[in-house]
């Protein structure tokens, strides 16, 4: 216990020091929310990765989908690396940085308002972002608190309150730069921690091949492959279709999440984008791939402790139980690992929601005039408010971690992904198409939550994203076309000439 508490105290003190040190960078809105758009590749890549992966992945998703799909759950981690990270950086990174700076937008709702020349779109987008970031935040608290309960036997309520207070403190002090620096440190902890945990858990099962041999003896309990031995060690697992839904939600979903896209707003330059895409992809392969790979051996730890009173598997208890028998020093590392992942995600969520509400809803709507100091103060106050609201929900979470995250990601990415992606590339997208996508993303998610006609919120979220990618171009074929002059002005940002060195681009040979 002394070892575990010592590791936690060191971690907490370090986070507070970083918050105090970075406070001097938070003098205006752009520096507080975007770090002055001067954040380098390592800080941005680690900020992207640590925001992406939290206790939701390590405890909730790894436990649930590792149990359901076995070793094939590792495909989810690979999808997160190559679709959710690499492809996102390649397709969105540069264009997001260029257009958002040109438009002077600091949030995703503000981008919608200026790109599509509609204040109403900005206000509605800010409301969607604020409302649906709350359940995601609650799911992060939930996952981390279960692990704390296992390691320290501390009540769930205490875990939630302490974690919320610490996150709130360093974000309020240092803003985006504080989260970027702490994300980098937390990312290093996560990389070392996940490697150590996987090796330790597999050694406890006699090594990798022994663990695979044991897992192969389990018969599938999923309807389409019921009774099939070896399904949990097969290439595509016992349920490939539902596995694909999880991959789509957790990989493609990042393209439409405000807290993820926000990282591209703040990146420094071209070199940072190229380096950041590689670093981010490798980070995701290790963290996400490792988490799902670890969770795939959950059935080897079958025990009454992971079942609820009604006999159903309590998926959120699988990973904590797997780790409960490890040496104290390893458990201490795991707790700091998951704490690092979760606090970085929470920091990004509270920063995104509070800045969105201030800049896109309050300023210019309810409060006509706000200077820079007033905006920063308002964002700080709303960070505290958002944390309090999310804590209240987290103290009585309605369902499993994965379902909470599915609802949040489904509504946000289902609404924002297509209008944002097409808005960076196409001049033909109309306001009506954006409104239709907002209605589709939120409508499908909420309808399925109230009347589960699709069943899994995971699949509902994946369907909402894909539907948006179809709805936006189709609706743009009909109705009033966007103002050509206005759109040409927006896309002129890509035509600006820049000088680069020959290592970046060859010049034409002079004849």
C-alpha positions as CSV (number, residue, x, y, z in Angstrom):
1,X,0.0,0.0,0.0
2,X,2.9,2.4,0.8
3,X,4.4,1.8,-2.7
4,X,1.0,2.4,-4.4
5,X,0.3,5.6,-2.4
6,X,3.8,6.9,-3.0
7,X,3.5,6.5,-6.8
8,X,0.2,8.3,-6.7
9,X,1.4,11.2,-4.6
10,X,4.4,11.7,-6.9
11,X,2.0,11.8,-9.9
12,X,-0.4,14.3,-8.3
13,X,2.4,16.7,-7.2
14,X,3.9,16.6,-10.7
15,X,0.5,17.5,-12.3
16,X,0.0,20.5,-10.0
17,X,3.6,21.7,-10.7
18,X,2.9,21.6,-14.4
19,X,-0.3,23.5,-14.0
20,X,1.5,26.2,-12.1
21,X,4.4,26.3,-14.5
22,X,2.2,26.6,-17.7
23,X,-0.1,29.3,-16.2
24,X,2.1,32.0,-17.7
25,X,1.1,30.7,-21.2
26,X,-2.6,31.3,-20.6
27,X,-2.9,35.0,-21.0
28,X,-5.6,35.2,-23.7
29,X,-8.2,32.9,-25.4
30,X,-5.9,31.5,-28.1
31,X,-3.1,30.7,-25.7
32,X,-5.4,29.2,-23.1
33,X,-7.5,27.1,-25.6
34,X,-4.9,26.4,-28.3
35,X,-1.5,27.0,-26.8
36,X,-0.9,29.8,-29.2
37,X,-1.1,27.4,-32.2
38,X,2.6,26.6,-31.5
39,X,2.5,23.1,-30.1
40,X,5.2,20.7,-31.5
41,X,4.9,17.1,-32.9
42,X,5.6,15.1,-29.7
43,X,3.3,17.1,-27.5
44,X,0.5,17.1,-30.1
45,X,0.9,13.4,-30.9
46,X,0.9,12.4,-27.3
47,X,-2.0,14.7,-26.5
48,X,-4.0,13.1,-29.4
49,X,-3.2,9.6,-28.2
50,X,-3.8,10.2,-24.5
51,X,-7.1,11.9,-25.2
52,X,-8.1,9.0,-27.4
53,X,-7.4,6.3,-24.9
54,X,-8.5,6.3,-21.3
55,X,-10.0,4.0,-18.6
56,X,-12.9,3.6,-21.0
57,X,-10.6,1.6,-23.4
58,X,-8.3,0.0,-20.8
59,X,-11.0,-1.1,-18.4
60,X,-14.4,-1.0,-20.2
61,X,-13.7,-1.7,-23.9
62,X,-10.7,-4.1,-23.4
63,X,-12.7,-6.1,-20.8
64,X,-16.0,-6.3,-22.7
65,X,-14.7,-6.9,-26.2
66,X,-11.8,-9.0,-25.2
67,X,-14.3,-11.3,-23.5
68,X,-16.7,-11.3,-26.5
69,X,-14.2,-11.6,-29.3
70,X,-11.0,-13.1,-27.9
71,X,-7.7,-12.4,-29.6
72,X,-9.5,-10.9,-32.6
73,X,-10.3,-7.9,-30.4
74,X,-6.8,-6.8,-31.2
75,X,-8.2,-5.7,-34.6
76,X,-9.9,-2.9,-32.8
77,X,-6.6,-1.5,-31.6
78,X,-5.1,-1.8,-35.1
79,X,-8.1,0.0,-36.5
80,X,-7.6,2.8,-33.9
81,X,-4.0,3.1,-35.0
82,X,-4.4,3.1,-38.8
83,X,-7.8,4.6,-39.2
84,X,-8.3,6.6,-36.0
85,X,-4.8,8.0,-35.9
86,X,-2.7,7.7,-39.1
87,X,-5.6,8.3,-41.6
88,X,-7.0,11.1,-39.5
89,X,-3.7,12.9,-39.4
90,X,-3.2,12.5,-43.1
91,X,-6.7,13.6,-44.2
92,X,-7.5,16.1,-41.5
93,X,-4.3,17.4,-39.9
94,X,-3.0,19.9,-42.4
95,X,-6.3,21.1,-43.8
96,X,-7.8,21.6,-40.4
97,X,-4.8,23.7,-39.3
98,X,-4.9,25.8,-42.4
99,X,-8.6,26.5,-42.6
100,X,-9.3,27.0,-38.9
101,X,-6.5,29.5,-38.6
102,X,-7.7,31.3,-41.8
103,X,-11.3,31.5,-40.4
104,X,-10.1,32.4,-37.0
105,X,-12.0,29.5,-35.3
106,X,-10.8,28.0,-32.1
107,X,-13.6,25.3,-31.6
108,X,-15.4,22.9,-33.9
109,X,-18.8,24.6,-33.5
110,X,-17.1,27.9,-34.4
111,X,-15.7,26.2,-37.5
112,X,-19.2,25.2,-38.6
113,X,-20.5,28.7,-38.0
114,X,-17.8,30.4,-40.1
115,X,-17.4,27.7,-42.8
116,X,-21.1,27.5,-43.5
117,X,-21.8,31.1,-42.6
118,X,-24.5,30.3,-40.0
119,X,-24.6,31.5,-36.4
120,X,-27.5,29.0,-35.8
121,X,-25.3,26.1,-36.8
122,X,-22.6,27.2,-34.4
123,X,-25.0,27.5,-31.5
124,X,-26.7,24.1,-32.1
125,X,-23.3,22.4,-32.6
126,X,-22.1,23.8,-29.3
127,X,-25.2,22.5,-27.5
128,X,-24.7,19.0,-29.0
129,X,-21.0,19.0,-28.0
130,X,-21.7,20.1,-24.4
131,X,-24.6,17.7,-23.8
132,X,-23.0,14.6,-25.3
133,X,-19.5,15.1,-23.8
134,X,-21.0,14.6,-20.3
135,X,-21.8,10.9,-20.6
136,X,-18.4,10.2,-22.0
137,X,-16.8,12.0,-19.1
138,X,-18.9,10.0,-16.7
139,X,-17.7,6.8,-18.3
140,X,-14.1,7.8,-17.8
141,X,-14.7,8.4,-14.1
142,X,-16.5,5.0,-13.8
143,X,-13.7,3.0,-15.3
144,X,-10.9,4.6,-13.3
145,X,-12.9,4.3,-10.0
146,X,-13.4,0.6,-10.5
147,X,-9.6,0.2,-10.7
148,X,-9.0,2.4,-7.7
149,X,-11.5,0.3,-5.7
150,X,-9.5,-2.9,-6.6
151,X,-6.1,-1.4,-5.8
152,X,-6.9,0.7,-2.6
153,X,-10.3,-0.5,-1.5
154,X,-11.3,3.2,-1.7
155,X,-15.1,4.0,-2.1
156,X,-16.2,4.8,-5.6
157,X,-17.4,8.3,-4.6
158,X,-14.1,9.3,-3.1
159,X,-12.2,8.2,-6.2
160,X,-14.4,10.2,-8.5
161,X,-14.2,13.4,-6.4
162,X,-10.4,13.3,-5.9
163,X,-9.8,12.7,-9.6
164,X,-12.2,15.4,-10.7
165,X,-10.7,18.0,-8.3
166,X,-7.1,17.3,-9.5
167,X,-8.0,17.4,-13.2
168,X,-9.9,20.6,-12.7
169,X,-7.0,22.2,-10.8
170,X,-4.3,21.8,-13.4
171,X,-6.6,22.6,-16.4
172,X,-7.9,25.8,-14.8
173,X,-4.4,26.9,-14.0
174,X,-2.6,26.1,-17.3
175,X,-5.2,25.6,-20.0
176,X,-4.3,23.7,-23.2
177,X,-0.5,24.0,-22.6
178,X,-0.9,22.3,-19.2
179,X,-2.8,19.5,-20.7
180,X,-0.3,19.1,-23.6
181,X,2.7,18.9,-21.3
182,X,1.0,16.5,-18.8
183,X,-0.3,14.4,-21.7
184,X,3.3,13.9,-22.8
185,X,4.4,12.7,-19.4
186,X,1.2,10.6,-19.0
187,X,1.8,9.1,-22.4
188,X,5.3,7.9,-21.5
189,X,3.8,6.3,-18.3
190,X,1.2,4.6,-20.4
191,X,3.7,3.1,-22.9
192,X,5.9,1.7,-20.2
193,X,2.9,0.5,-18.0
194,X,1.0,-1.4,-20.7
195,X,4.1,-3.3,-21.8
196,X,4.9,-4.3,-18.2
197,X,1.3,-5.4,-17.5
198,X,1.0,-7.5,-20.6
199,X,4.3,-9.3,-19.9
200,X,3.4,-9.9,-16.3
201,X,-0.1,-11.2,-17.0
202,X,1.0,-13.6,-19.7
203,X,3.9,-14.9,-17.6
204,X,1.3,-15.6,-14.9
205,X,-0.5,-17.9,-17.4
206,X,2.7,-19.7,-18.4
207,X,3.7,-17.5,-21.3
208,X,2.0,-16.4,-24.6
209,X,1.7,-19.9,-26.2
210,X,0.4,-21.5,-23.0
211,X,-2.2,-18.7,-22.6
212,X,-3.3,-19.1,-26.3
213,X,-3.6,-22.9,-25.8
214,X,-5.8,-22.4,-22.7
215,X,-8.0,-19.8,-24.5
216,X,-8.5,-22.2,-27.5
217,X,-10.3,-24.7,-25.3
218,X,-13.2,-22.2,-24.7
219,X,-16.2,-22.7,-26.9
220,X,-18.0,-19.8,-28.4
221,X,-21.2,-18.7,-26.6
222,X,-22.2,-16.2,-29.3
223,X,-25.3,-17.3,-31.3
224,X,-23.8,-17.4,-34.8
225,X,-20.8,-19.5,-33.7
226,X,-22.2,-21.2,-30.6
227,X,-20.3,-24.3,-29.5
228,X,-17.4,-23.7,-31.8
229,X,-14.0,-24.5,-30.1
230,X,-11.1,-22.2,-30.8
231,X,-13.3,-19.3,-31.8
232,X,-11.6,-16.9,-29.3
233,X,-8.1,-17.6,-30.9
234,X,-9.2,-17.4,-34.5
235,X,-8.3,-14.6,-36.9
236,X,-11.7,-12.8,-37.1
237,X,-13.1,-14.2,-33.8
238,X,-16.6,-15.6,-33.1
239,X,-18.6,-12.5,-34.3
240,X,-16.9,-10.6,-37.1
241,X,-19.9,-8.4,-38.0
242,X,-20.3,-6.9,-34.5
243,X,-16.5,-6.7,-34.3
244,X,-16.5,-4.5,-37.4
245,X,-19.1,-2.2,-35.7
246,X,-16.8,-1.6,-32.8
247,X,-13.8,-0.9,-35.1
248,X,-15.9,1.7,-37.1
249,X,-17.1,3.4,-33.9
250,X,-13.8,3.6,-32.1
251,X,-11.7,4.3,-35.2
252,X,-13.7,6.5,-37.6
253,X,-15.4,8.2,-34.6
254,X,-12.3,10.2,-33.7
255,X,-12.7,12.2,-37.0
256,X,-15.8,13.9,-35.7
257,X,-15.0,14.3,-31.9
258,X,-14.3,18.0,-31.0
259,X,-11.7,17.1,-28.3
260,X,-9.7,15.1,-30.9
261,X,-9.9,17.5,-33.8
262,X,-9.0,20.3,-31.4
263,X,-5.4,18.9,-31.4
264,X,-5.0,19.8,-35.1
265,X,-6.0,23.4,-34.5
266,X,-3.0,23.9,-32.2
267,X,-0.2,22.1,-34.1
268,X,2.8,24.2,-34.9
269,X,3.9,23.6,-38.5
270,X,4.3,21.2,-41.5
271,X,7.1,19.2,-39.9
272,X,5.0,18.8,-36.7
273,X,2.2,17.3,-38.8
274,X,4.4,14.8,-40.6
275,X,6.3,13.7,-37.4
276,X,3.1,13.8,-35.3
277,X,1.2,11.4,-37.6
278,X,4.0,8.7,-37.2
279,X,4.3,9.2,-33.5
280,X,0.6,9.1,-32.9
281,X,0.2,5.9,-35.0
282,X,2.9,4.1,-33.1
283,X,1.5,5.2,-29.8
284,X,-2.0,3.9,-30.7
285,X,-0.6,0.6,-31.9
286,X,1.1,0.0,-28.5
287,X,-1.6,1.4,-26.2
288,X,-4.8,0.4,-28.0
289,X,-3.4,-2.8,-29.5
290,X,-1.9,-3.8,-26.2
291,X,-5.1,-3.0,-24.2
292,X,-7.4,-5.1,-26.4
293,X,-4.7,-7.9,-26.6
294,X,-4.6,-8.0,-22.8
295,X,-8.4,-8.0,-22.6
296,X,-8.6,-11.0,-25.0
297,X,-7.3,-13.3,-22.2
298,X,-10.1,-12.3,-19.8
299,X,-11.8,-15.7,-20.0
300,X,-8.8,-17.3,-18.4
301,X,-9.7,-15.4,-15.3
302,X,-13.3,-16.6,-15.1
303,X,-14.3,-16.1,-11.5
304,X,-17.5,-15.3,-9.5
305,X,-16.0,-11.9,-8.8
306,X,-16.7,-10.8,-12.4
307,X,-20.4,-11.7,-12.3
308,X,-23.3,-9.6,-11.2
309,X,-26.0,-10.9,-8.9
310,X,-28.3,-11.8,-11.9
311,X,-25.5,-14.0,-13.3
312,X,-24.5,-11.6,-16.2
313,X,-20.9,-10.8,-16.7
314,X,-19.9,-7.4,-15.2
315,X,-17.6,-6.5,-18.1
316,X,-16.1,-3.5,-16.2
317,X,-14.8,-5.8,-13.5
318,X,-12.8,-8.1,-15.8
319,X,-9.6,-6.1,-16.2
320,X,-9.5,-5.0,-12.5
321,X,-9.9,-8.7,-11.5
322,X,-7.2,-9.8,-13.9
323,X,-4.8,-7.3,-12.3
324,X,-5.8,-7.9,-8.7
325,X,-3.3,-10.8,-8.1
326,X,-0.3,-8.9,-9.5
327,X,2.5,-7.7,-7.2
328,X,1.9,-4.3,-5.4
329,X,4.5,-2.5,-7.5
330,X,2.8,-3.6,-10.7
331,X,-0.6,-2.7,-9.5
332,X,0.8,0.7,-8.5
333,X,2.1,1.2,-12.0
334,X,-1.2,0.1,-13.5
335,X,-3.2,2.6,-11.4
336,X,-0.9,5.4,-12.5
337,X,-1.1,4.2,-16.1
338,X,-4.9,4.3,-16.1
339,X,-5.0,7.5,-14.1
340,X,-2.7,9.1,-16.7
341,X,-4.9,7.9,-19.6
342,X,-8.1,9.0,-17.9
343,X,-7.0,12.4,-16.6
344,X,-5.6,13.4,-20.0
345,X,-9.0,12.5,-21.6
346,X,-10.9,14.3,-18.9
347,X,-8.7,17.4,-19.3
348,X,-9.4,17.4,-23.1
349,X,-13.2,16.9,-22.5
350,X,-13.6,19.7,-20.0
351,X,-11.4,22.1,-22.0
352,X,-13.5,21.4,-25.2
353,X,-16.9,21.7,-23.5
354,X,-16.1,24.8,-21.5
355,X,-14.5,26.7,-24.4
356,X,-17.3,25.7,-26.7
357,X,-20.0,26.9,-24.4
358,X,-18.1,30.2,-23.8
359,X,-17.0,31.1,-27.3
360,X,-19.8,29.6,-29.3
361,X,-22.9,30.0,-27.1
362,X,-22.5,32.6,-24.4
363,X,-20.3,35.1,-26.3
364,X,-22.3,37.1,-28.9
365,X,-25.6,35.3,-27.9
366,X,-26.4,35.8,-24.2
367,X,-23.4,38.1,-23.5
368,X,-22.9,40.5,-26.3
369,X,-19.4,41.8,-25.4
370,X,-16.6,40.0,-23.7
371,X,-12.9,41.0,-23.7
372,X,-10.1,38.4,-23.7
373,X,-9.8,38.3,-19.9
374,X,-13.5,37.8,-19.4
375,X,-13.5,35.0,-21.9
376,X,-10.7,33.2,-20.2
377,X,-12.3,33.7,-16.8
378,X,-15.6,32.4,-18.2
379,X,-13.9,29.3,-19.6
380,X,-12.2,28.6,-16.3
381,X,-15.5,28.9,-14.4
382,X,-17.3,26.6,-16.8
383,X,-14.5,24.0,-16.5
384,X,-15.4,23.8,-12.8
385,X,-19.2,23.6,-13.7
386,X,-18.6,20.9,-16.3
387,X,-16.6,18.8,-13.8
388,X,-19.3,19.1,-11.2
389,X,-22.1,18.1,-13.6
390,X,-20.1,15.1,-14.9
391,X,-19.3,14.0,-11.3
392,X,-23.0,14.0,-10.4
393,X,-23.7,11.8,-13.3
394,X,-20.7,9.6,-12.7
395,X,-21.8,8.9,-9.1
396,X,-24.8,7.1,-10.5
397,X,-23.8,5.9,-13.9
398,X,-26.7,4.4,-15.9
399,X,-25.0,1.5,-17.7
400,X,-21.7,-0.2,-18.7
401,X,-18.8,2.0,-19.6
402,X,-18.8,0.9,-23.3
403,X,-22.5,1.8,-23.7
404,X,-21.9,5.3,-22.2
405,X,-19.1,5.9,-24.6
406,X,-21.1,4.5,-27.5
407,X,-23.9,7.0,-26.9
408,X,-21.5,9.9,-26.7
409,X,-19.4,9.0,-29.7
410,X,-22.4,8.1,-31.8
411,X,-24.2,11.4,-31.3
412,X,-21.0,13.6,-31.6
413,X,-19.3,11.8,-34.5
414,X,-22.6,11.0,-36.2
415,X,-23.4,14.7,-36.2
416,X,-20.0,16.3,-36.8
417,X,-17.8,13.9,-38.8
418,X,-19.3,14.3,-42.3
419,X,-19.9,18.1,-42.2
420,X,-16.4,18.6,-40.9
421,X,-14.6,16.3,-43.3
422,X,-16.5,17.4,-46.4
423,X,-16.3,21.0,-45.3
424,X,-12.5,20.8,-45.5
425,X,-12.5,19.3,-49.0
426,X,-15.7,20.2,-50.9
427,X,-17.1,23.6,-52.0
428,X,-20.6,22.1,-52.6
429,X,-21.7,21.2,-49.1
430,X,-24.9,23.2,-48.1
431,X,-26.2,24.3,-44.8
432,X,-29.3,22.1,-45.3
433,X,-27.0,19.0,-45.6
434,X,-25.3,20.0,-42.3
435,X,-28.6,20.4,-40.5
436,X,-29.8,17.0,-41.9
437,X,-26.6,15.4,-40.5
438,X,-27.0,17.0,-37.1
439,X,-30.6,15.7,-37.0
440,X,-29.6,12.2,-38.1
441,X,-26.6,11.8,-35.7
442,X,-28.5,13.0,-32.6
443,X,-31.9,11.6,-33.7
444,X,-30.6,8.1,-34.3
445,X,-28.6,7.9,-31.1
446,X,-31.3,9.3,-28.9
447,X,-34.0,7.2,-30.5
448,X,-32.0,4.0,-30.1
449,X,-31.3,5.0,-26.5
450,X,-35.0,5.3,-25.7
451,X,-36.3,2.5,-28.0
452,X,-33.3,0.2,-28.7
453,X,-34.3,-0.9,-32.2
454,X,-30.7,-1.4,-33.2
455,X,-29.8,-2.9,-29.9
456,X,-26.2,-2.0,-29.2
457,X,-25.4,1.7,-28.9
458,X,-22.0,0.7,-30.3
459,X,-23.6,-0.4,-33.6
460,X,-26.0,2.6,-33.5
461,X,-23.1,5.0,-33.3
462,X,-21.3,3.3,-36.2
463,X,-24.4,3.4,-38.3
464,X,-24.9,7.1,-37.4
465,X,-21.4,8.0,-38.7
466,X,-21.7,6.1,-41.9
467,X,-25.2,7.5,-42.5
468,X,-23.8,11.0,-42.1
469,X,-21.2,10.4,-44.8
470,X,-24.0,9.5,-47.2
471,X,-26.6,12.1,-46.1
472,X,-24.3,15.2,-46.5
473,X,-23.4,14.8,-50.1
474,X,-26.9,13.6,-51.1
475,X,-28.7,16.5,-49.4
476,X,-26.1,18.9,-50.9
477,X,-27.5,18.0,-54.4
478,X,-30.8,19.6,-53.5
479,X,-32.0,23.0,-52.3
480,X,-30.1,26.3,-52.3
481,X,-26.5,26.2,-53.2
482,X,-23.8,27.9,-51.1
483,X,-22.7,31.4,-52.0
484,X,-19.9,30.8,-54.5
485,X,-18.0,34.0,-53.7
486,X,-18.1,33.2,-50.0
487,X,-16.9,29.6,-50.5
488,X,-14.2,30.7,-52.9
489,X,-12.9,33.1,-50.2
490,X,-12.8,30.3,-47.6
491,X,-11.0,27.9,-49.9
492,X,-8.5,30.5,-51.0
493,X,-6.6,29.6,-47.8
494,X,-5.3,26.5,-49.5
495,X,-3.9,28.5,-52.5
496,X,-1.6,30.7,-50.5
497,X,2.0,30.3,-51.6
498,X,4.7,29.3,-49.2
499,X,8.5,28.8,-49.5
500,X,9.9,25.5,-48.4
501,X,13.3,23.9,-48.5
502,X,14.3,21.5,-51.3
503,X,14.1,18.5,-48.9
504,X,10.4,19.2,-48.7
505,X,9.7,19.8,-52.4
506,X,11.9,19.8,-55.6
507,X,11.9,22.9,-57.8
508,X,11.4,22.9,-61.5
509,X,14.6,22.7,-63.5
510,X,15.5,26.0,-65.3
511,X,16.0,25.4,-69.0
